């Protein structure tokens, strides 16, 4: 049987996007697919590079150093021309673009080369990001409409909320979108006490944690505000943030100013964060919105209950009364009561029940099977 040629296009490879791409590439059926992946090597992390090396002979990397996240007309034109040339040379059966910048340049290049199957996974639409002005967000909406209508076979959304946002802005018709939850492989976890020892945190304290990037979308300011409010009243509760990002130095300064250094732990990015989460008593996310809450799902996989802001993406991960709770983000909220009530309510939660809520909805096998079916049909 002749293999299908698949070209994956992604500008970067970090965080949730990297997890998705690496898990997808590691799980594809290489008896069926011949795979290329185009990306900027300066914009990926070591795990992405290791995965590419691991798949040597199965996946062909194509490095594009002009592929940048920011709007840069000169670099964007160069990247588009390179992608167009690559597509002409490979002549793929399928092009799959990941995230906004790759989604724009990759889909236009694929359309120019008359590729019949062009898929797109936004991993959070740019027009949903509050970091952009209303004018720019409106521009993103109009661009997405044109690209979806004329240059996309189907968009894979990683949550119902993300799909519904596309429909509410009339990006395209309902049948042009397919919700495919991100999946994770099952893994074994070390003893919790060993993890606490690695984190240098006593096993006798209650630990809330997060393993996301420190950026505006993840809203670490609110995480810190909650921690400050709680620690003032209960020194037996600790908070930890595993991850780095644009707000790292700002958050460090605030921790010092709040005088909560003994109970608030900022330990930076760790490659094994998906393992370290098993040392938490609870996962706390204050995010402003998620295409898909990868970090929260990693917590469920470890049997850790989740306390999540009631926003898009989160409200499809937390099942109140079963694996965690949702809370409303409000300036008037008494967060100490939210935390104490959560601790009381989840004390009877079964670790196995929490893990089962992961296995039944977020398996890697299910994600890959659905994507491969779309590729092949």
Secondary structure, DSSP 8 states (H G I E B T S, - for coil): ---EEEEEEES-B-HHHHHHHHHHHHHS-TTTEEEEEEE-GGGB-HHHHHHHHHTTTTEEEEE-TT--SS--HHHHHHHHHHHHHHHHHH--SEEEEESHHHHHHHHHHHHHTT-SEEEEE-SS-GGG-TTS-HHHHHHHHHHHHHHHHHH-SEEEESSHHHHHHHHHTT-S-GGGEEE----B-------HHHHHHHHT--TTSEEEEE-S--SGGGTHHHHHHHHHHHHTT-TTEEEEEE---TTHHHHHHHHHHHT-TTTEEEEE--TTHHHHGGG-SEEEE--S--SS-HHHHHHHHTT-EEEEESSTTGGGT--BTTTEEEE---TT--HHHHHHHHHHHHTT--HHHHHHHHHTT-BHHHHHHHHHHHHH-
